[in-house]
Amino acid sequence: MEPYSQVFSREDRLRKRSDFVRRLPKTRKIRLINFLVVIRPNTLARPRLGLAVGKNRGGAVERNRIKRLLREFFRRNKKQLPPSHDIIIIALEGSNPLTYHQVVEELAVILV
């Protein structure tokens, strides 16, 4: 598979707990209105995405919708994201009623 295809594959995901809680000195945290974004380097040649949407963000339907919007943002903007970095997006209170365009506007700050 080419390095930046339009697919959100297994290699693009942070799946293990150890990937989420790993502490690195070059970690950047960006607090946005509806999201907290944690960006840290990885040893791979591609960006990876990790999502954290707590149960206090609504029912399963609302949480899954937020995750779908964030995955779509990642999939469409993979080339503009910092290479060799893990990006963890944590949904904060108020992120439920967002549209895709609002998500793009808010997360545009992490694009290179």
C-alpha positions in Angstrom: 0.0 0.0 0.0 1.3 3.5 -0.8 2.2 5.6 2.2 -0.7 8.1 1.9 -3.7 6.3 0.4 -7.2 7.5 1.1 -8.0 4.4 3.2 -8.0 4.5 7.0 -6.2 1.2 7.5 -5.0 -0.7 10.6 -1.6 0.8 10.3 -3.1 4.3 10.6 -4.6 3.5 14.0 -3.3 3.6 17.6 -4.8 0.4 19.0 -2.8 -0.5 22.1 -3.1 1.1 25.4 0.7 1.5 25.6 0.6 3.7 22.5 -1.9 6.0 24.1 -0.2 6.4 27.5 3.4 6.5 26.3 5.2 9.6 27.6 7.7 11.4 25.4 9.5 14.6 25.9 8.5 16.2 22.6 4.8 15.8 23.1 2.6 18.8 22.2 -0.8 19.4 23.6 -3.3 21.7 21.8 -6.5 22.6 23.7 -9.3 23.6 21.3 -12.9 24.4 22.0 -14.2 20.9 21.5 -11.1 18.7 21.4 -7.8 18.2 23.1 -5.1 17.2 20.5 -1.9 15.4 21.6 0.8 15.2 19.0 4.0 13.2 19.6 6.7 11.7 17.4 6.7 8.0 16.5 9.3 5.8 14.8 7.2 5.1 11.7 7.1 7.0 8.5 3.4 7.8 8.7 1.0 9.6 11.0 -1.3 7.5 13.2 -4.6 8.5 14.8 -5.9 7.6 18.3 -9.4 8.6 19.4 -10.8 9.0 22.9 -14.5 9.7 23.3 -15.7 9.2 26.8 -19.1 7.8 27.8 -20.1 11.2 29.2 -20.2 12.5 25.6 -23.6 10.9 25.0 -25.0 7.6 24.0 -23.2 5.1 21.6 -24.7 6.7 18.5 -23.3 10.2 19.4 -19.9 8.8 20.4 -19.6 6.8 17.2 -20.7 9.8 15.1 -17.9 11.9 16.7 -15.4 9.1 15.9 -16.6 8.8 12.3 -16.1 12.6 11.8 -12.6 12.5 13.3 -11.6 9.5 11.2 -12.9 11.2 8.1 -10.9 14.3 8.8 -7.7 12.2 9.3 -8.4 10.1 6.2 -8.9 13.2 4.0 -5.9 15.2 5.4 -3.3 12.5 5.9 -0.9 14.3 3.6 -1.1 17.6 5.5 -0.6 16.0 8.9 2.9 16.0 10.5 4.7 12.8 9.2 6.0 10.3 11.7 3.7 11.5 14.5 0.9 10.0 16.6 -2.1 12.2 16.9 -4.5 11.6 19.7 -7.8 13.5 19.7 -9.8 13.6 22.9 -13.4 14.8 22.6 -14.4 17.3 25.1 -17.8 18.4 26.3 -19.8 20.1 23.6 -18.4 18.1 20.7 -21.6 16.1 20.1 -23.6 18.4 17.8 -20.7 19.3 15.4 -20.9 18.9 11.7 -17.9 17.7 9.6 -17.2 21.3 8.4 -17.0 22.5 12.0 -14.6 19.7 12.8 -12.4 20.6 9.9 -12.4 24.3 10.9 -11.4 23.5 14.4 -8.8 20.9 13.6 -7.2 22.9 10.8 -4.7 24.1 13.4 -2.9 20.7 13.4 -2.3 20.7 9.6 1.2 21.4 8.5 
